[in-house]
Amino acid sequence: VKTESRKASTKPKVVILGAGFGGLTLARKLSDRAQVTVIDKHNYQTFLPLLYQVASAGLAADHIAHPIRGALRGLGVEFRMASPIAIDTQRGTVKLDSSELIEYDHLVVALGSETTDFGIPGVAENALGMKSVHEALRIRGEVMRHFEDLCRIDDGSTLEIVIVGGGPTGVEMAGALAELARGPLNRDHENAAKRIKISLIEAGERLLPSFHPKLSARTKSDLERLGVKVLVDTKVAHVKSDEILLADSTTIPAQVTIWAAGVRGESTIEKLRLPIEAGRVKTSPTLQVEGFENIWAIGDVAGVIGEDGRRLPMVAPVAMQQARFLAKQLFTNSLKRFKYRDKGSMATIGRHKAVVEAKNLRIAGAIAWFAWLWLHLFYLLGGRNKVGTMADWTWNYLTFDRGNRHIMDGADL
Ligand SMILES: Cc1cc2nc3c(=O)[nH]c(=O)nc-3n(C[C@H](O)[C@H](O)[C@H](O)COP(=O)(O)OP(=O)(O)OC[C@H]3O[C@@H](n4cnc5c(N)ncnc54)[C@H](O)[C@@H]3O)c2cc1C
């Protein structure tokens, strides 16, 4: 079935696969210069940096999901809720799982990333990922279901929650769960809450390895003050249903394992037969996919080598800067090389606890925390989501409570 809806136009046809940070930014920038079609398997964009707050009952799930059609309203951009299954580079078409064929003059791959288990057995079966709203609701559901068990069975047993991966996602998740247990759950049922134990495992020698060692040390001590057991230099060998086997052959109990240890390019790129290196699409600094003049890749999925010889980090600013760059690059005759401007990094640990690093500036504590809140609110899409998030945060801040403790993952249906 060839699409009927794209009206005759002299503007070039640009098809964007993925409506995340990169894809949506690009679609909005290109809408006046091209016939743009955006394809995504969801009808909403997920604000992944706040996913951990949904998982730890701090935010309602719909506050971090923004309808794609709403984001593109009035721009003349077509949207298809579908997945690409094949690219015909000769004819310039993409086939969707709805059987629709979409023609392109330029194709942009912006499919993001997915959790990788690095081949460690048991991760897929026994660990909970952190890449979608559904997975965040699953984590919240699992934690709250186990909490209900602790409330019911007063036999001294504990709930061991282990987060694997000491990058920003793992740190934020560990801190938020610790605060959930110490605050709202403690007030719900003190005896059950004090039996919740949280550990954070990192294979490298320190948490937040991309930050300055002083901020890593501060993060570790802040987490420990919240009651989190931090294990660095600790490699996971096997994740089982109720324990984790470590590389040194010791085991640690884990009724809930949360996997925040790494991501790779979205695996649909294999089906699309794009060139792949180190789990990402082989992409030149001009953002062209290797071997193609009119196929481009941006964001997490694109393995662009930066000026330091390493692949660019999988973070939202890279995806958005590449989208803005590509909006200019697509219709120019002299191709330029993309340069990432790293404006800094931040991670939050808990109330009044965060770390921020930008060039030579390094701050930790309450100022960093308020900066983190403001920046995330600024980048969150949609007025309704901003207002909802502000309402949840204000409520949480003033009452020390978390109103989103519902078990809503559908596992009990
Ligand atoms: C838990 C978590 C926390 C994070 N925190 C931060 C942070 O604090 N700061 C930061 O800078 N970065 C953070 N990141 C990374 C950041 O979210 C990514 O770098 C960014 O989303 C990349 O943008 P993208 O456009 O490449 O991909 P995405 O924003 O992930 O968008 C990809 C889109 O492709 C769609 N898609 C995927 N597969 C298919 C398919 N087969 N068919 C159709 N559509 C498909 C998805 O539905 C999605 O809408 C975090 C990531 C995670 C997982």
The ligand as a MOL file (V3000), in Angstrom:
LIG
                    3D

  0  0  0     0  0            999 V3000
M  V30 BEGIN CTAB
M  V30 COUNTS 53 58 0 0 0
M  V30 BEGIN ATOM
M  V30 1 C 16.3450 6.3210 32.3520 0
M  V30 2 C 17.0730 7.2960 31.4830 0
M  V30 3 C 17.4950 8.5000 31.9930 0
M  V30 4 C 18.1720 9.4110 31.1890 0
M  V30 5 N 18.5440 10.6050 31.7400 0
M  V30 6 C 19.1680 11.5180 30.9600 0
M  V30 7 C 19.5210 12.7940 31.4860 0
M  V30 8 O 19.2790 13.0900 32.6730 0
M  V30 9 N 20.1130 13.6950 30.6590 0
M  V30 10 C 20.3790 13.3970 29.3460 0
M  V30 11 O 20.9010 14.2410 28.6190 0
M  V30 12 N 20.0690 12.2050 28.8260 0
M  V30 13 C 19.4710 11.2620 29.5970 0
M  V30 14 N 19.1350 10.0370 29.0730 0
M  V30 15 C 19.4910 9.7600 27.6870 0
M  V30 16 C 18.5230 10.4490 26.7400 0
M  V30 17 O 17.1960 10.1630 27.1060 0
M  V30 18 C 18.8060 9.9730 25.3290 0
M  V30 19 O 20.1420 10.2910 25.0120 0
M  V30 20 C 17.8790 10.6210 24.3190 0
M  V30 21 O 16.5530 10.2170 24.5660 0
M  V30 22 C 18.2940 10.2640 22.9040 0
M  V30 23 O 17.4020 10.8460 21.9970 0
M  V30 24 P 17.0350 10.0480 20.6810 0
M  V30 25 O 16.1820 10.9680 19.8780 0
M  V30 26 O 18.2520 9.4860 20.0600 0
M  V30 27 O 16.1920 8.7990 21.1940 0
M  V30 28 P 14.8360 8.7560 22.0240 0
M  V30 29 O 14.5460 10.0280 22.6930 0
M  V30 30 O 14.9300 7.5280 22.8700 0
M  V30 31 O 13.7470 8.5170 20.8950 0
M  V30 32 C 13.7090 7.3760 20.1090 0
M  V30 33 C 12.2900 7.2140 19.5920 0
M  V30 34 O 12.2950 6.1270 18.6850 0
M  V30 35 C 11.1340 5.3600 18.8980 0
M  V30 36 N 11.4040 3.9900 18.4590 0
M  V30 37 C 12.2990 3.1380 18.9760 0
M  V30 38 N 12.2480 1.9770 18.3170 0
M  V30 39 C 11.2880 2.0920 17.3750 0
M  V30 40 C 10.7680 1.2350 16.3920 0
M  V30 41 N 11.2280 0.0020 16.2510 0
M  V30 42 N 9.7870 1.6930 15.6100 0
M  V30 43 C 9.3000 2.9450 15.7570 0
M  V30 44 N 9.7520 3.7980 16.6730 0
M  V30 45 C 10.7370 3.3820 17.4690 0
M  V30 46 C 10.8820 5.4500 20.3780 0
M  V30 47 O 9.5060 5.1890 20.6760 0
M  V30 48 C 11.2980 6.8810 20.6820 0
M  V30 49 O 10.2030 7.7650 20.6420 0
M  V30 50 C 18.4560 9.0990 29.8540 0
M  V30 51 C 18.0470 7.8760 29.3280 0
M  V30 52 C 17.3780 6.9740 30.1390 0
M  V30 53 C 16.9380 5.6600 29.5620 0
M  V30 END ATOM
M  V30 BEGIN BOND
M  V30 1 1 1 2
M  V30 2 1 2 3
M  V30 3 2 2 52
M  V30 4 2 3 4
M  V30 5 1 4 5
M  V30 6 1 4 50
M  V30 7 2 5 6
M  V30 8 1 6 7
M  V30 9 1 6 13
M  V30 10 2 7 8
M  V30 11 1 7 9
M  V30 12 1 9 10
M  V30 13 2 10 11
M  V30 14 1 10 12
M  V30 15 2 12 13
M  V30 16 1 13 14
M  V30 17 1 14 15
M  V30 18 1 14 50
M  V30 19 1 15 16
M  V30 20 1 16 17
M  V30 21 1 16 18
M  V30 22 1 18 19
M  V30 23 1 18 20
M  V30 24 1 20 21
M  V30 25 1 20 22
M  V30 26 1 22 23
M  V30 27 1 23 24
M  V30 28 2 24 25
M  V30 29 1 24 26
M  V30 30 1 24 27
M  V30 31 1 27 28
M  V30 32 2 28 29
M  V30 33 1 28 30
M  V30 34 1 28 31
M  V30 35 1 31 32
M  V30 36 1 32 33
M  V30 37 1 33 34
M  V30 38 1 33 48
M  V30 39 1 34 35
M  V30 40 1 35 36
M  V30 41 1 35 46
M  V30 42 1 36 37
M  V30 43 1 36 45
M  V30 44 2 37 38
M  V30 45 1 38 39
M  V30 46 1 39 40
M  V30 47 2 39 45
M  V30 48 1 40 41
M  V30 49 2 40 42
M  V30 50 1 42 43
M  V30 51 2 43 44
M  V30 52 1 44 45
M  V30 53 1 46 47
M  V30 54 1 46 48
M  V30 55 1 48 49
M  V30 56 2 50 51
M  V30 57 1 51 52
M  V30 58 1 52 53
M  V30 END BOND
M  V30 END CTAB
M  END
